[in-house]
């Protein structure tokens, strides 16, 4: 887990000031679809603390001790801002077939920097990854970085289906109008099969927010439709879901939905 201290941030500052070696914290395991196949030709792109999930992948590749066909490109403000720098430099030589490129915006204070500096661009990508359009791209970093990189790779011929992004900052919440008019009293009945509970939810409320108020247990994390932690099976009924990549179309086709970003359009029966 990597937490960057943010000016004025309540959680990040509390963690940096209070947590220390030996402190026990409660959490949930990793989730989501930001994963790769060992057969993929990869381009790993990260910026800032977005390097965190990529480092997990590198450690796993080292553990497997198999050759890879991968390029790792990390963008940062300066060389001294490279997260995991020492570990990264120790891992890369152990990965046969891995090419590393680090692109700092500035190299002030770093004598003899061996590479280029500046901001990522289409020309830079074409230079260091000439076969980009034939690779699977996994990208993690600030939203503006990921949006810019996704546009560049698309312009370079990469099929959208081969671009995966991992968002760690959430997305802006937008209050949407109800997709359909609710019943006579403005409420829908939502039944949770495994917990044996039924609650009432308004057409303008998310399933997760009301479930929490009613003490219905649904694992969750981002509450923005990004991570997929709350993914649940919808047995009956329909919802208006406004997700941000936390669920795949084939999962939706199979009847799954994200309660955190879904509002009821009818009475619901959920396998929870």
C-alpha positions as CSV (number, residue, x, y, z in Angstrom):
1,X,0.0,0.0,0.0
2,X,1.4,3.4,-1.0
3,X,0.0,6.6,0.4
4,X,1.3,10.0,-0.7
5,X,0.9,12.8,1.7
6,X,-1.5,15.4,0.3
7,X,-1.6,19.0,1.6
8,X,-4.8,19.3,3.5
9,X,-5.6,15.6,3.1
10,X,-7.3,14.2,6.2
11,X,-6.5,10.5,5.6
12,X,-3.0,10.8,4.1
13,X,-1.7,13.1,6.8
14,X,-3.2,11.1,9.6
15,X,-1.6,7.9,8.2
16,X,1.8,9.6,7.8
17,X,1.7,11.1,11.2
18,X,0.2,8.2,13.2
19,X,1.1,4.9,11.6
20,X,4.4,3.3,12.4
21,X,6.0,-0.1,12.2
22,X,3.9,-2.6,14.1
23,X,0.6,-0.8,13.7
24,X,-2.2,-3.2,12.7
25,X,-4.7,-2.0,10.1
26,X,-7.8,-3.7,8.7
27,X,-8.2,-4.0,5.0
28,X,-9.5,-6.0,2.1
29,X,-7.6,-7.9,-0.6
30,X,-6.9,-6.6,-4.1
31,X,-9.7,-6.6,-6.6
32,X,-10.5,-5.3,-10.1
33,X,-9.3,-6.2,-13.6
34,X,-5.9,-4.5,-13.7
35,X,-4.1,-7.7,-14.5
36,X,-2.1,-9.2,-17.3
37,X,-1.5,-12.5,-18.9
38,X,2.0,-14.0,-18.9
39,X,1.7,-14.4,-22.7
40,X,1.0,-10.7,-23.3
41,X,3.5,-8.4,-25.0
42,X,3.3,-5.6,-22.4
43,X,3.8,-1.9,-22.2
44,X,3.6,-0.8,-18.5
45,X,3.0,3.0,-18.1
46,X,3.0,4.7,-14.8
47,X,3.4,8.2,-13.3
48,X,4.1,9.2,-9.7
49,X,2.7,6.9,-7.1
50,X,0.9,5.1,-9.9
51,X,4.0,2.9,-10.0
52,X,2.5,0.9,-7.1
53,X,0.5,-1.8,-9.0
54,X,3.3,-2.0,-11.6
55,X,5.8,-2.9,-8.9
56,X,3.5,-5.7,-7.8
57,X,3.6,-7.1,-11.3
58,X,7.4,-6.8,-11.5
59,X,7.8,-8.7,-8.2
60,X,5.4,-11.4,-9.5
61,X,7.4,-11.6,-12.8
62,X,10.7,-12.0,-10.8
63,X,9.1,-14.8,-8.7
64,X,8.0,-16.7,-11.9
65,X,11.6,-16.4,-13.3
66,X,10.4,-16.6,-16.9
67,X,11.4,-14.4,-19.8
68,X,9.0,-11.5,-20.6
69,X,8.5,-9.2,-23.6
70,X,7.8,-6.0,-21.8
71,X,8.6,-2.3,-21.7
72,X,8.2,-0.3,-18.5
73,X,7.9,3.5,-18.9
74,X,7.7,5.6,-15.7
75,X,7.1,9.3,-15.6
76,X,8.1,11.5,-12.6
77,X,8.8,15.1,-11.6
78,X,12.5,14.4,-11.0
79,X,14.8,11.4,-10.4
80,X,14.7,12.0,-6.6
81,X,10.9,11.5,-6.8
82,X,11.0,8.0,-8.2
83,X,9.0,5.8,-5.8
84,X,10.7,2.4,-5.1
85,X,13.8,3.6,-6.9
86,X,16.3,1.2,-5.1
87,X,14.0,-1.8,-5.4
88,X,13.2,-1.1,-9.0
89,X,16.9,-0.9,-10.0
90,X,17.5,-4.2,-8.2
91,X,14.5,-6.0,-9.9
92,X,15.0,-4.9,-13.5
93,X,18.3,-6.8,-14.1
94,X,16.6,-10.0,-13.0
95,X,13.9,-9.7,-15.6
96,X,15.0,-11.1,-19.0
97,X,13.3,-9.2,-21.8
98,X,12.2,-6.2,-19.7
99,X,13.2,-2.7,-20.9
100,X,13.0,0.2,-18.5
101,X,12.6,3.9,-19.4
102,X,12.3,6.6,-16.8
103,X,11.2,10.0,-18.0
104,X,11.6,12.8,-15.4
105,X,10.2,16.3,-16.2
106,X,13.5,17.8,-14.9
107,X,16.9,16.4,-13.9
108,X,17.9,19.3,-11.7
109,X,20.2,18.0,-8.9
110,X,20.9,14.7,-10.7
111,X,24.3,14.7,-12.2
112,X,24.9,12.5,-15.2
113,X,21.3,11.4,-15.8
114,X,21.6,8.8,-18.5
115,X,18.3,9.3,-20.3
116,X,15.9,11.9,-21.7
117,X,13.8,14.3,-19.7
118,X,10.6,16.2,-20.3
119,X,6.9,15.2,-20.6
120,X,5.6,12.1,-22.3
121,X,4.5,12.7,-25.9
122,X,3.5,10.7,-28.9
123,X,7.0,11.2,-30.4
124,X,8.6,9.9,-27.3
125,X,6.4,6.8,-27.2
126,X,7.2,6.1,-30.9
127,X,10.9,6.4,-30.1
128,X,11.0,4.0,-27.1
129,X,8.2,1.7,-28.0
130,X,8.0,1.5,-31.9
131,X,5.8,-1.6,-31.7
132,X,3.3,0.0,-29.3
133,X,0.3,-0.9,-31.4
134,X,1.0,-4.6,-31.0
135,X,1.3,-4.5,-27.2
136,X,-1.1,-4.7,-24.3
137,X,-0.9,-1.5,-22.3
138,X,-1.5,-1.2,-18.6
139,X,-1.5,2.4,-17.3
140,X,-1.7,3.9,-13.8
141,X,-1.2,7.4,-12.7
142,X,-3.1,10.7,-12.2
143,X,-6.3,11.0,-14.3
144,X,-4.9,13.7,-16.7
145,X,-1.8,11.5,-17.4
146,X,-3.9,8.4,-18.1
147,X,-6.3,10.3,-20.4
148,X,-3.5,11.9,-22.3
149,X,-1.6,8.6,-22.7
150,X,-4.8,6.8,-23.8
151,X,-5.4,9.3,-26.5
152,X,-1.8,9.1,-27.7
153,X,-1.9,5.3,-27.9
154,X,-5.2,5.3,-29.7
155,X,-3.7,7.8,-32.3
156,X,-0.8,5.4,-32.7
157,X,-3.1,2.5,-33.7
158,X,-3.6,0.7,-30.4
159,X,-7.0,-1.0,-30.2
160,X,-9.0,0.4,-27.3
161,X,-9.5,-3.1,-25.9
162,X,-5.8,-3.5,-25.3
163,X,-5.6,-0.4,-23.0
164,X,-6.2,-1.0,-19.3
165,X,-6.1,1.8,-16.7
166,X,-6.1,1.7,-12.9
167,X,-7.6,4.7,-11.2
168,X,-6.5,5.4,-7.6
169,X,-8.1,8.8,-7.3
170,X,-11.7,8.0,-7.9
171,X,-13.9,10.0,-10.3
172,X,-16.0,13.1,-9.9
173,X,-19.5,12.3,-8.5
174,X,-22.3,13.5,-10.7
175,X,-25.9,13.5,-9.4
176,X,-28.0,12.0,-12.1
177,X,-31.8,12.2,-12.4
178,X,-33.7,9.0,-11.9
179,X,-33.9,7.0,-15.1
180,X,-37.5,6.2,-14.5
181,X,-40.3,7.3,-12.3
182,X,-40.6,5.4,-9.0
183,X,-43.7,3.8,-7.6
184,X,-46.5,5.5,-6.0
185,X,-44.6,6.3,-2.8
186,X,-41.3,7.0,-4.7
187,X,-39.6,3.8,-3.3
188,X,-38.5,0.5,-4.6
189,X,-38.3,-2.8,-2.7
190,X,-34.8,-4.3,-2.7
191,X,-34.3,-7.8,-1.4
192,X,-30.9,-9.3,-0.4
193,X,-31.3,-13.0,-0.6
194,X,-28.4,-14.4,1.4
195,X,-28.8,-11.9,4.3
196,X,-32.6,-12.3,4.3
197,X,-33.2,-8.5,4.4
198,X,-35.5,-6.3,2.3
199,X,-35.1,-2.5,2.3
200,X,-36.7,0.4,0.5
201,X,-34.7,2.6,-1.9
202,X,-35.6,5.8,-3.7
203,X,-35.0,6.1,-7.4
204,X,-32.4,8.8,-6.8
205,X,-30.4,6.8,-4.3
206,X,-27.6,4.2,-4.9
207,X,-28.1,0.6,-3.8
208,X,-24.9,0.7,-1.7
209,X,-25.6,3.9,0.2
210,X,-29.0,2.6,1.3
211,X,-27.6,-0.8,2.1
212,X,-25.1,0.7,4.4
213,X,-27.7,2.7,6.3
214,X,-29.7,-0.5,6.7
215,X,-26.7,-2.5,8.0
216,X,-26.7,-4.7,4.9
217,X,-23.1,-5.9,4.4
218,X,-21.7,-5.3,0.9
219,X,-17.9,-5.3,0.5
220,X,-16.9,-1.9,-1.0
221,X,-14.0,0.4,-1.4
222,X,-14.0,3.3,-3.9
223,X,-17.8,3.9,-4.0
224,X,-17.4,5.5,-7.4
225,X,-17.7,2.5,-9.8
226,X,-13.9,2.2,-10.3
227,X,-12.6,-0.7,-8.3
228,X,-15.3,-3.3,-8.7
229,X,-15.1,-4.5,-5.0
230,X,-18.9,-4.3,-4.5
231,X,-19.8,-6.3,-7.7
232,X,-23.0,-8.2,-7.0
233,X,-25.4,-10.5,-8.9
234,X,-28.7,-9.0,-9.8
235,X,-31.3,-11.8,-9.8
236,X,-34.3,-9.8,-10.7
237,X,-35.1,-6.2,-11.7
238,X,-33.1,-3.5,-13.5
239,X,-30.8,-0.6,-12.4
240,X,-29.4,2.5,-13.9
241,X,-25.6,2.0,-13.6
242,X,-23.1,4.8,-14.1
243,X,-19.7,3.1,-13.6
244,X,-16.2,4.2,-14.3
245,X,-14.6,1.0,-15.5
246,X,-15.0,-1.2,-12.5
247,X,-17.0,-3.9,-14.4
248,X,-16.7,-5.5,-17.8
249,X,-19.4,-5.8,-20.4
250,X,-19.4,-9.6,-20.2
251,X,-20.0,-9.4,-16.5
252,X,-22.9,-7.0,-17.0
253,X,-24.3,-9.4,-19.7
254,X,-24.1,-12.2,-17.0
255,X,-26.3,-10.2,-14.6
256,X,-23.7,-8.5,-12.4
257,X,-23.7,-4.8,-11.4
258,X,-22.0,-2.3,-9.1
259,X,-24.3,-1.3,-6.2
260,X,-22.1,1.8,-5.5
261,X,-23.1,3.5,-8.7
262,X,-26.5,2.0,-9.5
263,X,-29.9,3.4,-8.9
264,X,-33.0,1.2,-9.0
265,X,-35.4,1.3,-11.9
266,X,-37.7,-1.4,-10.5
267,X,-37.9,-3.6,-7.4
268,X,-34.7,-5.7,-7.1
269,X,-33.6,-9.1,-5.9
270,X,-29.8,-9.2,-5.2
271,X,-27.7,-12.3,-4.4
272,X,-26.1,-10.9,-1.3
